[in-house]
Each structure stands twice: as structure tokens, then as C-alpha cells.
Amino acid sequence: MTYSGLREFIDLLEEQGELARVSVPVDLNQELGAICVKSLRAAGPALFFEHPGSSDIPLLTNLLATRRRYAMALECEQGETQREWNRRADTPIPPVSVEQGACQEVVFTGADVDLTRLPAPIWNSLDGGPYLTLSCHHTTHPETGVRNVGIYRNQVHDAQTLGILA
């Protein structure tokens, strides 16, 4: 059950029947969210939307929505997830600096940044706009150098502006 990153974990989920690929385009204005909720309520598989909206950037949802998938991610038995989570939280893995990683296959900087290219759904009718959910934010304290990683929901306001409630 070992994997070394998200791509291998996706392969593992597919092998175990825990991933459904959605190959047809799905509207980002509440349709994608409705599909996710229906699958979630039925304890369905993780969903890999190959063409969310008109985007060519895939979107993965409901990844850890069942105890089975959560245990698969932690590589432990389902009854051991809490203990394994606590063990890992008590002994975090220190960061390793590398020149380039898989997350840098496509990089835009400055005026080339266009957040509206990302498939950001309007998840439900009460959302004030499109949101990127569970975005990882890496910050460093400007004086102490202490690092932090937080997971936040971001509203996409325009090509270069995100809203965040930190």
C-alpha cells in the first residue's frame, strides 16, 4: 500500500476502486459541488474531474472523505487513524530544500499569474463567488524565520487577487 506522492496515491485509489474519473465537462457553478455532495453522502469514491468547467486543469475532490481512504493515506488500519495522526503530529518530518519539485512543473510569475485559469468552483448557492478550498499557504515570520503551513479557503476575486479568512 506504499506510495511516494499524490500521483501514486491516486493510482492506488484507482487500483482499490476508490476513485471515479469524471471525463465529461462539469459546470463549475454549483454542478460540480452538487456531484461532490451526492457522492459524499453515499460514501462514494474520490472524484477526479478531468475537465472541470472548460478547464484543462483537473480537479480532485473527496480525497479523504471516508475512513478507508483516510487510513490508506496514513498507511494504517482504519481503527488506527487517530493514533497514527497523533504519532505523526508529534514527530513532524523536517522540510527538505530541493532545487525543483513536481509542484513546479508549471510556474507563472508576475503579470503572467492568472488565478482565473484555475478551476475554482462556486460550490453552493450561498458562496459569494468561486473558491479554492483547502489551499496550502506557506509563510515565514519576517523577524524570527519561524515557518508555518496553514490550510485556508480562498475566494478568487480576479486574475491576481485572492480573498482569505486566516
BELLIN-V904809 format. One record per pair of residues at least 12 apart in sequence whose ideal C-beta (glycine too) atoms are under 6 Angstrom apart, sorted by the first residue. I is the first residue (numbers start at 1). J is the second residue. If there is no record, write none. Layout:
i=I j=J
i=I j=J
This chain:
i=1 j=75
i=13 j=46
i=18 j=45
i=18 j=69
i=19 j=45
i=19 j=46
i=19 j=48
i=20 j=45
i=20 j=47
i=21 j=48
i=22 j=47
i=22 j=49
i=23 j=50
i=25 j=51
i=26 j=49
i=26 j=52
i=28 j=52
i=28 j=53
i=28 j=121
i=29 j=122
i=30 j=122
i=32 j=52
i=32 j=121
i=33 j=121
i=33 j=123
i=33 j=124
i=36 j=61
i=36 j=62
i=39 j=62
i=40 j=62
i=40 j=65
i=43 j=66
i=46 j=62
i=46 j=63
i=47 j=61
i=47 j=62
i=48 j=60
i=52 j=119
i=53 j=119
i=55 j=119
i=57 j=119
i=59 j=119
i=113 j=160
i=114 j=159
i=115 j=156
i=115 j=159
i=116 j=159
i=120 j=132
i=120 j=156
i=129 j=155
i=130 j=156
i=131 j=153
i=131 j=155
i=132 j=154
i=133 j=153
i=134 j=151
i=135 j=152
i=135 j=154
i=136 j=149
i=136 j=151
i=137 j=150
i=137 j=152
i=152 j=164
i=152 j=166
